[in-house]
Amino acid sequence: MSRSEIEDLADVVAMNLKIKHVKADLLDQWKFDNSVTHVLQLAADGSENAYSQKASDDFVIFTRRLIEWCETLSHKPVVVHASSGACFGYFPLNSDVRTNNGISSTSNEAWSKANFVEGRLKAERLLQQAHDLNKFDLRVARLYSFIGEHIREKIHYAVPSFISMAKSSGVIRLAGDPMTVRSYLSAHDMANWLVAALQADTKLPMLSIGSSAAVTMIELAELVAKQFSAKVIVNDQHKIGDVYIADNELTKDLLKLDETISWQEALLDLIEV
């Protein structure tokens, strides 16, 4: 069920789950039957406003509405709640961090995305409370970064931004820290991992859905540039980038899966399509 048409991930998910896609909105009146057995919540805001206070508040609203909807189902469902690893990949919450000017402060005060993290955590707590009341079987999957067709038009993301600059001007300009570290799982693997989480017949702990292979922004930009014979210009020479990588060993072990497509292969597939 989605508010709008599902484009690329639908093929993989639908093929594995044999699902029927229903266009609906959790905020509308229920207009579909109550025979649903598995629920995958992908209610993240993927726009440039993803870390706003509104996005945080909306996520809690969607989560409350999801719980209400699950209570109308004829059988207790399995719910996989896809939270955001991005919320937790920079600093540990409520701990001291060192800022650029050497002043130590709590990350909740120093990090501009802290409010969004709080919204995610509140949503997870609400879902856990509903799980404890036996309303559904909950699995929380924290999603990290992915490369696939779904990001092609989202220029606020690094990969499509680099591709767009390389194609249009032959120059990729890195405005942020070139040593920022990320990891990218292919959208194909991501869909398969989520399907496995839905189908698992055992209780699962917190899952990390993402790649463990680190890549810096400069490495990412240089690979994109190479495909278009473009060049990379770094505007920020700062060399203490933040790190945002999935620790996926437990997830791979529990789901009996692995990364089948490297970030380089996923990137080349996106460029070639």
Buried (B, 14 or more C-beta within 10 A) or exposed (E): BBEEEBEBBBEBBBEBBEBEEEEBEBEEEEEEEEEBEBBBBBBBBEEEEBBBEEBBBBBBBBBBBBBEBBEEBEEEBBBBBBBBBBBBBBBEBEEEBEEEEEEEEBBBEBBEBBBBBBBBBBBBEBBEEBBEEEBBBBBBBBBBBBBBBBBBEEBEBBBBBBBBBBEEEEEBBBEBBBBBBBBBBBBBBBBBBBBBBBEBEEEBEEBBBBBBBBBBBBBBBBBBBEBBEBBBEBEBEEEEBBEBBBEBEEBBEBBEBEBEBBBBEBBBBBBEE
